[in-house]
Amino acid sequence: MEQGSAREGARPAYAPGAFPYAPGGARVPEDRLPGNRVPEQARGRQGEEEQARGEHTHSEPPAPRTVRRHSVRGQILDALRAALVDGELVPGQVYSAPALGARFGVSATPVREAMQRLAVEGAVEVVPNRGFRVTERGPRELAELAEVRALIEVPVMLGLARTVPAQRWSVLRPLAEATVAAAAVGDRAAYAESDRAFHRAVLTLSGNEQLVTIADELHRRSQWPLVAGPAARRAELLADAAEHTALLDALIAQDLTVVQALVREHFTGADG
């Protein structure tokens, strides 16, 4: 099921400079240039004509540094989440933003911003004047997350099994196969991402965006490592991935009995 264990060994270190960016520049509107002044009244008429044609009456916005920084922060956030799933960031240990920034080849600022986001999600805790401590979790919390996820997803999937036509389920086949591919090489970070992608795609068919958002957040939290948890073995990942493909086959066949059994088994195994 979803993994809450640490990884056997670390993933390859991130090379410095792995997140390049280029400076942006602002464009000065032509009517502000010397010699190109447009009378106020004429500019008003021109604006009305442009609006009638569906055109913008202002210049294109520049690419400010904040947008550039947020792009780097997003990449750092993804890398930190992968490190959490893999167990590279050990539960109970404190990590400073400057040290992690040096590891990723960026300044401390985007790392700090990404860590603040992880703190909101509950993955880490802020330690004043030191950095961020990876949250320590036990089997009970993982079991509780699995129970809540089952309460949300099981009835939704059973409802979808009764109403969604087979061809729509068939489109999800590549997502199910992606979980198998990640499990086959023992890549827990890739498996975690593909696992969530499959579940999101299934729940999206319900048309309830709030449900998808809440379920995905619970799913992500269930993938964080346990304190002193055993490393997930490749065989366990493959067994979990096989449940995705079997579930998809049952949904296509509209076999409600098998769907219910597989979904409940899928969540029952989440606390192992």
Stockholm file with secondary structure:
# STOCKHOLM 1.0

chainA/1-272         MEQGSAREGARPAYAPGAFPYAPGGARVPEDRLPGNRVPEQARGRQGEEEQARGEHTHSEPPAPRTVRRHSVRGQILDALRAALVDGELVPGQVYSAPALGARFGVSATPVREAMQRLAVEGAVEVVPNRGFRVTERGPRELAELAEVRALIEVPVMLGLARTVPAQRWSVLRPLAEATVAAAAVGDRAAYAESDRAFHRAVLTLSGNEQLVTIADELHRRSQWPLVAGPAARRAELLADAAEHTALLDALIAQDLTVVQALVREHFTGADG
#=GR chainA/1-272 SS CCCCSCCSSCCCCCCTTCSCCCCCCCCCCGGGSTTCCCCHHHHHHHHHHHHHTTCCSSCCCCCCHHHHHHHHHHHHHHHHHHHHHHTSSCTTCEECHHHHHHHHTSCHHHHHHHHHHHHHHTSEEEETTTEEEECCCCHHHHHHHHHHHHHHHHHHHHHHHHHSCHHHHHTTHHHHHHHHHHHHTTCHHHHHHHHHHHHHHHHHTTTCHHHHHHHHHHHHHHTSCCTTCCCCCHHHHHHHHHHHHHHHHHHHHTCHHHHHHHHHHHHHGGGC
#=GC SS_cons         CCCCSCCSSCCCCCCTTCSCCCCCCCCCCGGGSTTCCCCHHHHHHHHHHHHHTTCCSSCCCCCCHHHHHHHHHHHHHHHHHHHHHHTSSCTTCEECHHHHHHHHTSCHHHHHHHHHHHHHHTSEEEETTTEEEECCCCHHHHHHHHHHHHHHHHHHHHHHHHHSCHHHHHTTHHHHHHHHHHHHTTCHHHHHHHHHHHHHHHHHTTTCHHHHHHHHHHHHHHTSCCTTCCCCCHHHHHHHHHHHHHHHHHHHHTCHHHHHHHHHHHHHGGGC
//
